[in-house]
Amino acid sequence: MSYTINLMDGIMTFTIDRPEIRNAINTEVTEGLEKLVEKAKHPSVRMVIITASGKQAFCSGGDLSVFHALRTEQQAYSMLKRVSDVLYSVKTLPVPVVAIVNGAAVGGGCEIATACDYRLVWDHAKCGFIQGTLAITSGWGGGTYLLETLQHDKALKMLSEAKVYTADELKELGWATTIIQEDQDIQVFFERMKKIHPDVHRAYKEMAIRKWQKTDLQERVEQEVQRCAILWEKDPHHEAVDRFLNKTKK
């Protein structure tokens, strides 16, 4: 199994479990996120955590060994649409969603973390929207969510530079909620959250969701998906992926 879902003390934890491939996303992980969305709607759930196995990577994005087989705009759109739909559902869950970024979060991995309400970033982690190096944009909604999360110039800079940032840089940008240096830091965060009645958290999340609905967030994500699919089909993208895969084989 490429993921696990556990519930303890009202906190549902989704863990990507593919450390041997830097927790890259495949169809099974996508299916797991879809199951998470359904399970997390239960009234007993007061918070959701998304994290990954190991310390090396939170998520390295889409599994290129799988997704590189998608060549056309239509093929790419089907995959991008499915993942973007489930991430929108994660973002609009009625409870706080927390990413515990235990290592590198790049490309689609950065999109997943950005879809969450909070990002607890380990001090050794490096994260970035590196899609531009593969001649595509973000395609799971992450670019749209980043522009919702950060100041316009900081978000656009982070997207356009297509580079990875250190944990301290991510905190300065406003992307990282807090920097984690030891497990105790995570416990402190959740202890503070638990001091507030879950109905309060749900009420504030409802406010955020109403704003997103009023500003057509879902439609803006759809436009992001469509644009990425167009770029996906073009030669510069496939050539860039070929160079990357050949480099990793050496």
Secondary structure by P-SEA (a helix, b strand, c coil): ccbbbbbcccbbbbbbccccccccccaaaaaaaaaaaaaaccccccbbbbbbccccccccccccccccccccaaaaaaaaaaaaaaaaaaaacccbbbbcccccccaaaaaaaaacccccccccbbbcccccccccccccaaaaaaaacccaaaaaaaaaacccccaaaaaaacccccccccaaaaaaaaaaaacccaaaaaaaaaaaaaaaaaaaaaaaaaaaaaaaaaaaacaaaaaaaaaaaaaaac
